[in-house]
Structure formats: C-alpha cells, structure tokens
Amino acid sequence: MKENINLFDHSLYVNRELSWLEFNRRCLAEAGDGSVPLLERVKFLAIAYGNMDEFFMIRVPGLLQRAESNNMTNIGPDIYLDAKALMHEIKASVDNLVIGYEICWGMLRGELFKNGIRIHDVDSLSESQRAWVADYYKERVHPLLTPLALDVSHPFPFISNNSLNVAVKIDHNGQDKYARVKVPIGILPRFVRVPSETAGMDFVQLEDIIESHIEALFPGMISEAYLFRVTRNADIKVTIDEAYDLMSAIETSLDSRDIGFPVRMLAEEGMPPEMLSLFGTNLKLGENQIHTATLGGMLLTDLWQIASIDAPQLKDESFVPYVPPEFGEGHNIFKTIKEKDWIIFHPYEPFDIIVRFLRDAADDPNVQSIKICLYRIGKDRSIINALKRAKEKGKAVTVLMELRAKFDETNNIYLAKELDKMGVHVVYGPIELKVHSKLLQVVRLEKDKLVKYTHISSGNYNMSTARQYGDISFLTANEEIGKDVGELFNALTGVFGPREYRHLLVAPAALKKALIEKIGRERENQKQGKKAYIAIKANGLVDSDIIAELYKASMAGVKIDLNIRGICCLRPGVKGISENIRVISIVDRFLEHSRIYYFENDGDPEIYLGSSDVMPRNLIARVEVLFPVLDKNILYHIKNNILDVHLKDTAKAKMLTPEGNYIPINKKGRKFRSQKWFIDHRGIWHG
C-alpha cells in the first residue's frame, strides 16, 4: 500500500450535492425508459421533480449561507472550497435536468394521449368542452383568485413555498404594470377533467384555464402572462431554549417552514428581463438562483394525480406477497417466532405480518408490555390502532415518537398527542439526537418467565411505504438481542448515554467505530493472505472516515462491492486507490431501502442489518441500530439470495465511474433484473 497518500484530498471524493443530483438523473432515466409501464414512468417523473424540490428546500439553503459567510468550518473533503463555484455547478446541473424533465414530459404526454389519457391545451378542446371550461372557470376558479399588484403602492406579496403563480404584465394607461395571481392547486386539482366526447379521459391544466380567462381579472389590460414558482428554505431549526418542551419547540419551528427565505425561482421561458429582475430583486435572489423552464418543466410533482389513474394495463403487473405458512391463519405468531429467527423481506412479503404481530400482542392476555420507536407512520391507522387497543386491554404501552422526522413532524405531533390522551407512555428521545432506529419489543409471560419478542427493521412502521420500499424485517425471541433492545429502550426513555451491548451496534457511541474496525480487520486479513471481502448495501455513503478506511482496504487488495442507491461520495476505480471498489445504484419499481453490511472475516462471515446509512447524520447525530445475523441459515440466504442478487443486476443497476457519473452495466446476454427475480422467487430466503 502506498504511504503518505492523503485519503481526505477532495479530489478523491464526489461532491455530496452533485451526487444527489445524479440520483435525480437516474430517476429521470426510469421515466424515460420505454420498457417501464407508462403510468410508472409518469410516477418516476413526479418523484424526480419532487426530489429536486426537496434538494432546494433542504440542501441549498445551507450552501447559500456558507457562500455568503464564507464559513469553512465543519466541511468534509467532498465540499468545494468555494461555495459560490459549487452553486454555479449546481445551477448548470439543475438547468440540464430541467431540460430533461421537459423533454420527458413532452414524450410521456404524447404516449398518454395515445393511450386515452389526453391532456389538452384549452385552445385544442372542442367547442362544447371549451364552453364547459368557461363555466368551470366562472363557477369554481374565478372566486378563488386574488390578483395582487406589484408596484410601489402595494407591498410585495408573500409567495408561498412551491406554489404555482401567474405573473402578469399589464398595459395600464400606456404604462407597464405587473401583477401576480396564485394558482389554487390543492383547493382544485392541477389536472381538471373535462367531459369526454370519445372513449378515454380528457384533462386541462388549471393554470391553462386561468391564463385563457385572465382577461376576466384585468379587462382590456393584459399584455403578457408567465408562470413561475418560488422554493423556500424548509430546513427548520429547532430551538429548545425558548420553549417549554421539545414538542412546543418543534411546533413553534414549524410555523417558520412556509415562510423560510427564498432559495430558487423557476420562471417560464420567455419571461422578460425586467420581470425577472423585479422578482429577483424583491426575493433577494442571485442569478444562480433563477432558473427558467418551458411549461413542461413546471411543478411536475402534481403528476402523481395522473399516475394514480386506475389503468392496470399501464402499470406494473401486480403480485401477491408471499406469506410463510408459519405466519398463516391459525398459527400462534409467538410460537412461530420462538421456534426460530425470521427475516421478512418487504414488499415481496407483506408488512401485514408485522401488523399482525402487534395486533396479536394487543389481544394476548399473557403480553405484559409493548415498546416501539416510531419515525414515519403515514396516514394508515393500523399500527396506531393496535397500540391503542393494547392500552385498552391493560398492557403497558410505551411509544418513542420521533417528532423531528422531516416533513412528518405535524403528523407525528398529532399522533403523539392522541396516544398520550389514551394513557400511552409517549416519549420523544434525547433532545440532541434523532431516533431513527426501527424497534418493537413485546414482553410476554410464559410459565412464570418473561420472554422478549423483538422486531428490528430497516423500514418504518408505515403500511404505505412498506408496499413501495425494499426493506428487511427481523423477528426474534433471542434472549441476548432481546436484552440489548430492552436496555436500549430503557436508555431512550430514561437517560441516554454510551453503554456496552452484547450484540447491537448503536450510534452515535459505537457504530462508526465498529464499522471502521471491521473494515480494518478485512484489510489485515488480506495482507495475511486470509479470506477478505466487503459488501455494503445502503442508501447513502458520505462519511469521509469510513470512505478513507474503504480506500485503505482497497489499496491492500480487498475486493469491495458497494450498492448505494443514492448519494455516494466515494470515487471507485481511481488508480492506486480504489481500483478494487465497485459501486452500483439500483433504481427500479421499489425504492431500495434495506441496509446490509457484509464482512468475509476469513471464512466466518458477519452480516449486520438495520437502519443506518454510512452518513455523518446516521453515525453521529442519530440513534441508529445495526444487529448481527446470528442464524447461519438466514445469513446464507441474505448473502446469496438478497445481497448477491442485487449485485448481479444488469437491467436496473447503474455503475459509478471515477468521474462521478453513472453508466449502464454493459454486459452481454440477457439482462438480469434483481427485483423481478425477488418477485419470481419470493419466499426463497426461508429455505
């Protein structure tokens, strides 16, 4: 291994923000893939566009503040020294992506039309349809519109986050005036269905209806009209000092999310310079923060409405998730779990198994207590109702509700209050740390002995995402793991601090250190001629200390496979540094969300599963859990029938190049699609 190489040199790292944008590009590629069913492609375009909005709401504000203050503290080697230069690169990448969105939407719109889902301009409607639209505007739209003048006699109006607006240029007594009209999306649908005269569905966009009737707001004065939207900082900061408790602090902070400072304006192509200048000046936006797009690049998150149309022939083929017979009706779920450990691989196996575990615990007279960590629950009531039922049945129920789950804060606060009113013990975890661990423990009295039944997962207790995300659940009655999880719950509800666990790797105290030690062990094994190999599947790889250790292992000759769905700051294939590292990313029907850490350990392999990615926020700023797979049969199946299957993907996997780009895997023969294999072989990991 070469000595004196600075493994933290920024040239060895892909910038985190640019890597995020590359993930968006992979989502966009799925939207443009003709082999994907049409409405699934529409869904991917909505996802890609929504990801872009989140990028600007969460990541860009910090970059702007750093550029303004020239603050160089607490930055990793992936960060450009000049934040302004980075913002310039981001703008170029975003502008390129927006063009891709526009082209893709134009293509999809044409294919939708051919398949009977017709999205029209108002001008292209039939006479009777235009008459219907005119009535719709008069009765439903016009009463909701409020034109606001933009001049010295009126305060510049507040433009809400990600709202769609019409900027109007008015000829008023020979003078140019400007006004803004907000498009009432949310109150009314973005895509308004109009009566069809032939088979299929006909839609017009709400903003098109408004623009075609804008004269009703400014009679005889309209000169020009352009669409625009503004994205604001939504990365709220919670200040506990001035609040009574964490919940009060978060509720106060949430009030500021919708009024965060502007970070981006997306304007319709052709908006005149004086109008762009008017908005840029009043919104305090620099030139790198103003982007332009055609109508096809405006607010495509609303395409979820189109993607949700009931047209099975235009969607992925459905399948019935596999239920192991031992979890079928008539089987005692506690007996099933006590007999052996289980992995449940979602969505190929249903999350209903976990819900049933909780429901049966609620109804079982021998169950004494239930403890659970909740992060993102969604709108489905199954988990909440089971917890309430358990409380009604006299169980001791404790819920650790993470109130700071981004964009789920309001729902989590509501549910925390609801459960608290029921008498459930609701706690929020350490003030300084988010609890991202996915833990559930049921304590049951059996023959005068308390037995702990434990569920640990990579995924949330969320019925909706469990159908869309690839996650691994683990069910066990293992006594030592049960004790570990019980002690962790006690720490989270009591006083949290570093402690030793029998099996669990818990962040922030021990997880990162353990990963570094295990990577180092593989490096030493390789040097000694022993068996060495590392494979990691995660959502993100950012932590520079871990990346440097992977570089060291690669330089020693260790073969390393990384399956990183999203952000990856490691550069593979760099001569003399990372030639032994291969990085892929799979974007397919289901969002890859499981985390798997494999270490060859000289022929005595170790696998850890859990909730943690390889990012500073997971390793330092959150309570995360990885647990070892102790059952040799399960270990075999995770390695051979899950981890390796992903790594063999040539259909949906893209390979990361040393330059930070992702390219298709060029392999001769029939393409292998891992998620299709999982569907076709669901349940194989129980053999």
Secondary structure by P-SEA (a helix, b strand, c coil): cccccccccccccccaaaaaaaaaaaaaaaaacccccaaaaaaaaaaaaaaaaaaaaccaaaaaaaaaacccccccccccccaaaaaaaaaaaaaaaaaaaaaaaaaaaaaaaaacccccccccccaaaaaaaaaaaaccccccbbbbbbcccccccccccbbbbbbbbbbcccbbbbbccccccccccccccccccccbbbbbbaaaaaaaaccccccccccccccbbbbcccbbbbbccccccaaaaaaaaaaacccccccbbbbcccccaaaaaaaaaaacccccccccccccccccccccccccccccccccbbbbccccccccccccaaaaaaabbbbbccccccaaaaaaaaaaaaacccccccccccccccccaaaaaaaaaaaaaccbbbbbcccccccaaaaaaaaaaaaaaacccccccccccccccbbbbbbbbcccbbbbbbbbccccccaaaaaccbbbbbbbccaaaaaaaaaaaaaaaccccbbbbcccccccccaaaaaaaaaaaaaaaaaacccbbbbbbccccccaaaaaaaaaaaaabbbbbbbcccccccccccccccccbbbbbbbccccccbbbbbbccccbbbbbbcccccccccccccbbbbbbbccaaaaaaaacccaaaaaaccccbbbbcccccccccccccbbbbaaaaaaaacccccc
